[in-house]
Amino acid sequence: MPTPVSPLILVGAGHAHLVMMRLWLLQGWRPPAGTVLLSSGAQAWYSGMMPGLIAGRFDLKDCAIELLPLCQQLGIILETALVTALDSRHQHLTLDNGKQLQYHLLSINSGSQPLLPAQLDGSVSVLPAKPFPAFIRHWQHWRDRAPTRMMVLGGGAAAFELALALKKQFPASELSLACSGELLQSHGPRLRSLALHWLGQAGIRVFQHSRVDRINNKQVFAGDQILQSIDALIVATGASALPWYAQSGLVCDSHGFVDVDRFLRSSHPQVFVAGDAASSRGSVRSGVFSVRHGPVLADNLRAAIMGQDLQAYRPQKNALALLATGDGGAVMSYGKLALGSRLTAPLLGRWKDYLDLTFMKHHRTGG
Ligand SMILES: Cc1cc2nc3c(=O)[nH]c(=O)nc-3n(C[C@H](O)[C@H](O)[C@H](O)COP(=O)(O)OP(=O)(O)OC[C@H]3O[C@@H](n4cnc5c(N)ncnc54)[C@H](O)[C@@H]3O)c2cc1C
């Protein structure tokens, strides 16, 4: 059977693709017939609300966007399958259901995955924070029987938020956080000290400058040092690339993320890449930056189809970060400014909820 050829294939329902699809709806533009969205499931999970879900502040349905209604309005075919290989030379994708697809134009927004410690002996339950469907399934089992001793691995916003959320949900469990550098090292010192204060107040032990490389007989090792004994490890380490990016023939950086130019175009002009999967100067791997890619991608895919000029993406210098403290509050950083005392955190939390819920509302209705 000949391989079906699609005018446009969208890989992953990441933040940038969601924003792009909503903009196309608002602008009344429809992609060409035969456009396909490949997604691991029928829903897109919104990472900004995951910690709130774990803390028990939101239900599952609050954090998911159903993809079928969005696709139907745009005339896009939704195919629930994962890409396992991309051959950029022959413009060819292989899916985990055995299917092969060919494309004229491709847009990749399939994100990243946390990096697991090099040596795991199976003595503890290991739960990567992504992909979200697997994380949520596992976490639901824990609600009936929580592990007694848990460690969150990672030093970024996700690790900080998940540690506080887990402590809120499982107050009787002993919880710690370990990171290879300083906690929240891409943020200013004021936010870092606020964050350490929140973790300390919640009774969460923090191991900074501790690169966890091994678990042996329930003991967590950073080099030769034993940090502590645990029953479960939650992995929210920084983004690592999906292996098929570097195997695709697209030019990638030394970490396996796809190099893009200022138009979000890869080394192959018929392949655009956005969100965590993309590597460019000045971009940071976060949901905020992926959302910012959305409008540029919406313009550029349309322009590529219609033979028009492309728009350049200009990364913002500072991005607003609102990190959930598990109890409905949040700490905030913007450039060097940081806020999040006991007094201001509840207000910041309300602001974060407002922004997150508005994002969900817009992308559910397309409005
Ligand atoms: C717990 C947690 C909380 C976070 N909170 C925040 C926050 O508050 N603010 C913030 O800015 N960032 C946050 N982040 C980081 C943020 O999740 C990522 O940077 C962001 O999701 C990247 O977006 P993306 O658009 O690249 O891809 P994603 O939003 O990760 O989406 C990728 C999509 O592609 C799908 N996919 C993956 N592989 C394939 C494949 N092979 N084939 C087809 N589809 C595939 C996935 O299932 C997913 O639907 C958080 C991360 C975590 C883990």
The ligand as an ORCA input file, in Angstrom:
! r2SCAN-3c Opt
* xyz 0 1
  C       4.997     19.237     36.545
  C       5.420     20.300     35.589
  C       4.997     21.606     35.768
  C       5.391     22.618     34.908
  N       4.923     23.871     35.107
  C       5.273     24.849     34.260
  C       4.782     26.174     34.455
  O       4.030     26.462     35.388
  N       5.184     27.133     33.574
  C       6.031     26.853     32.530
  O       6.353     27.765     31.776
  N       6.515     25.619     32.336
  C       6.161     24.605     33.164
  N       6.654     23.331     32.966
  C       7.516     23.064     31.799
  C       6.618     22.795     30.620
  O       5.831     21.654     30.850
  C       7.369     22.508     29.332
  O       8.439     23.372     29.139
  C       6.366     22.688     28.225
  O       5.309     21.771     28.403
  C       6.954     22.444     26.886
  O       5.915     22.626     25.980
  P       5.954     22.036     24.555
  O       4.948     22.837     23.822
  O       7.319     21.956     23.994
  O       5.483     20.516     24.722
  P       4.441     19.849     25.693
  O       3.461     20.809     26.223
  O       5.229     18.999     26.621
  O       3.629     18.918     24.718
  C       4.210     17.935     23.935
  C       3.099     17.069     23.384
  O       3.623     16.162     22.433
  C       3.207     14.839     22.722
  N       4.266     13.956     22.288
  C       5.415     13.633     22.923
  N       6.137     12.786     22.195
  C       5.440     12.585     21.061
  C       5.669     11.806     19.904
  N       6.765     11.038     19.789
  N       4.727     11.790     18.930
  C       3.592     12.553     19.051
  N       3.329     13.305     20.132
  C       4.247     13.313     21.119
  C       3.015     14.836     24.230
  O       2.148     13.790     24.599
  C       2.443     16.227     24.466
  O       1.060     16.238     24.250
  C       6.268     22.305     33.832
  C       6.716     20.995     33.652
  C       6.300     19.993     34.511
  C       6.821     18.581     34.306
*
